[in-house]
Amino acid sequence: MHREGDAGPAEAHDHGVARTPESRIRAALILTLFTMGASIAGGLFAHSLALLSDAGHMLADAGALALALVAQRVASRPRTHRRTYGSRRAETLAAFTNAIFLGVASVWVIAEAVERWREPPDIKAGWMLAVAVGGLVVNVIAARLLAGGGVHNENTRAALAHVLSDAAGSVAAILAAILVLGWGWRRADPLMSVVLAVLIFWSAWRLVTRTLDVLMEGTPAGLAANELERTIRETPGVAALHDLHAWTISEGFEAVTVHVVLDGTRHGTEVAREVSDRIRERHRIEHVTVQPEAAPVPVSFQPLAALKGKRP
């Protein structure tokens, strides 16, 4: 069995784990809670669905950020005998859960907007505009906190998606307030809420499909399975291959395992090493496990014991 890299201590294998500092997620959570409180107060006072729906969305986002914070800590735990890959899938699981919350929030906003469209209430657009502008400023600050540092994974991208959707909600509320102030069109409030909900749902759908692919052991994004197989088959000394698997453990940690049948021209360890090197060079996958196997024994060379009882 040939395993990735040269033999070395298991502890040295961190597989490029990169984490966004927890302090950034914590700061974004505090800012989101503050903005949510302001949106609730402003929405109730101004009778604005755009602000109230944004506040409801922020409530889901606050839970999502808290979940991201917990997942970040869980994912950083070292691997154990029971969990040999550690708990890095916690990041992907948290991102998947956050995406579900986003989708549910968008459906609620659309349902509420339909009712508001039928009977648009009186809106205090001035207060609505002030609260929305303040919310946008805070959301931009939170987004910059999460986007900064140059270290990202699916978990932090999900948290960033929540904050950016909050910022989009603030923009929609600002546009609705301007339309109400300038033209007295009260239906602008539910209309902008629907536009926001559609954008949120699209973002949630993309995040669900991406994280579900990881959870279901799908082929890593950007990797063509037929190209990977060609890379292995073209390696000198490989006669055939089987049990080829490629999947993603977590963001930035892809893995490949394969059994290769030798053609007898090279030693098995040499073939396994070259297969691993080619996969790393051509497909940028570091965690590669190759199992070399001898070619099957031809039928004409079966042991005599297997031929007992057979007539000439």
Residue pairs with C-beta under 8 A, 6 or more apart in sequence:
1 289
1 290
1 291
2 269
2 272
2 273
2 275
2 276
2 289
2 290
2 291
2 292
3 289
4 276
4 286
4 287
4 288
4 289
5 13
5 286
10 79
11 78
15 249
15 252
15 253
15 286
15 287
16 252
16 253
16 286
17 76
17 88
17 252
17 253
18 151
18 152
18 153
18 252
19 72
19 75
19 76
19 151
19 153
20 72
20 146
20 149
20 151
20 152
20 153
20 156
21 149
21 151
22 69
22 72
22 73
24 145
24 146
24 148
24 149
25 65
25 68
25 69
25 72
25 146
25 156
25 159
26 69
27 142
27 145
28 65
28 142
28 143
28 145
28 146
28 159
28 163
29 62
29 65
29 66
29 69
31 138
31 139
31 141
31 142
31 145
32 58
32 61
32 62
32 65
32 139
32 142
32 162
32 163
32 166
33 58
33 62
34 138
35 58
35 134
35 135
35 138
35 139
35 166
36 55
36 58
36 59
36 61
36 62
38 131
38 134
38 135
39 51
39 52
39 54
39 55
39 58
39 131
39 135
40 51
40 52
40 55
41 131
42 48
42 51
42 127
42 128
42 130
42 131
42 132
43 49
43 50
43 51
43 52
43 54
43 55
43 128
43 131
44 52
45 124
45 127
46 123
46 124
46 125
46 127
46 128
46 131
47 121
47 122
47 123
47 124
48 123
48 124
48 128
48 173
48 176
48 177
48 189
49 112
49 113
49 116
49 189
49 190
49 193
50 128
50 132
50 169
50 172
50 173
50 176
50 177
50 189
50 190
50 192
50 193
50 196
51 128
51 131
51 132
51 173
52 112
53 108
53 109
53 112
53 113
53 169
53 193
53 196
53 197
54 132
54 135
54 166
54 169
54 170
54 172
54 173
54 196
56 105
56 108
56 109
57 105
57 109
57 165
57 166
57 169
57 200
58 166
58 169
60 101
60 102
60 104
60 105
60 162
61 101
61 162
61 163
61 165
61 166
63 101
64 94
64 97
64 98
64 101
64 102
64 158
64 159
64 162
65 159
65 162
65 163
67 94
67 97
67 98
68 94
68 95
68 98
68 155
68 156
68 158
68 159
70 94
71 90
71 91
71 93
71 94
71 155
72 91
72 155
72 156
74 87
74 90
75 86
75 87
75 88
75 89
75 90
75 91
75 155
75 250
77 86
77 87
78 86
79 85
79 86
80 86
85 249
88 249
88 250
88 253
89 214
89 215
89 249
89 250
90 155
91 153
91 154
91 155
91 250
91 251
92 154
92 155
92 211
92 214
92 215
92 250
92 251
93 211
93 215
94 155
94 158
95 154
95 155
95 157
95 158
95 207
95 211
96 207
96 208
96 211
96 212
96 215
98 158
98 159
98 161
98 162
98 207
99 158
99 204
99 205
99 207
99 208
99 211
100 204
100 208
102 161
102 162
102 165
102 200
102 201
102 203
102 204
102 207
103 200
103 201
103 204
103 205
103 208
105 197
105 200
106 197
106 198
106 200
106 201
106 204
107 197
107 201
109 193
109 194
109 196
109 197
109 200
110 193
110 194
110 197
110 198
112 190
112 193
113 190
113 191
113 193
113 194
113 197
114 190
116 187
116 189
116 190
116 193
117 187
117 190
117 191
120 186
120 187
120 189
120 190
121 186
122 186
123 177
123 180
123 186
123 189
125 177
125 178
125 180
125 181
126 177
126 181
128 173
128 176
128 177
128 180
128 189
129 173
129 174
129 177
129 178
129 181
131 173
132 170
132 171
132 173
132 174
132 177
133 170
133 174
135 166
135 169
135 170
135 173
136 167
136 170
136 171
136 174
139 163
139 164
139 166
139 167
139 170
140 167
142 163
142 166
143 160
143 163
143 164
143 167
146 156
146 159
146 160
146 163
147 160
152 160
152 251
153 250
153 251
153 252
154 210
154 211
154 214
154 250
154 251
155 251
157 207
158 207
158 211
161 203
161 207
164 203
165 196
165 199
165 200
165 203
168 196
168 199
168 200
169 196
172 192
172 193
172 195
172 196
173 192
175 188
175 192
176 188
176 189
176 191
176 192
176 193
179 185
179 188
180 186
180 188
180 189
210 221
213 221
213 248
214 248
214 250
217 245
217 247
217 248
218 247
218 248
219 225
219 246
219 247
220 246
220 247
220 248
220 254
220 285
221 248
223 246
223 254
223 283
223 285
225 244
225 246
227 282
227 283
228 244
228 246
228 256
228 279
228 283
229 241
229 244
231 275
231 278
231 279
231 282
231 283
232 238
232 241
232 244
232 258
232 260
232 275
232 278
232 279
233 240
233 241
234 278
235 260
235 271
235 274
235 275
235 278
236 265
236 266
236 271
236 274
237 262
237 263
237 265
237 266
237 270
237 271
237 274
238 260
238 261
238 262
238 263
238 271
238 275
239 261
239 262
239 263
239 264
239 295
240 260
240 261
241 258
241 259
241 260
241 261
242 258
242 259
242 261
243 257
243 258
243 259
243 291
244 256
244 257
244 258
244 259
245 255
245 256
245 257
245 258
246 254
246 255
246 256
246 285
247 254
247 255
248 254
248 255
249 255
249 287
253 287
254 285
254 286
254 287
255 285
255 287
255 288
255 289
256 279
256 283
256 285
256 287
256 288
256 289
257 288
257 289
257 290
257 291
258 275
258 289
258 290
258 291
259 290
259 291
259 292
259 293
260 271
260 272
260 275
260 290
260 291
260 292
260 293
261 293
261 294
261 295
261 296
262 268
262 271
262 292
262 293
262 294
262 295
263 295
264 294
264 295
268 292
268 293
268 294
269 292
271 290
271 292
272 290
272 291
272 292
275 288
275 290
276 288
276 290
279 285
279 288
280 286
280 288
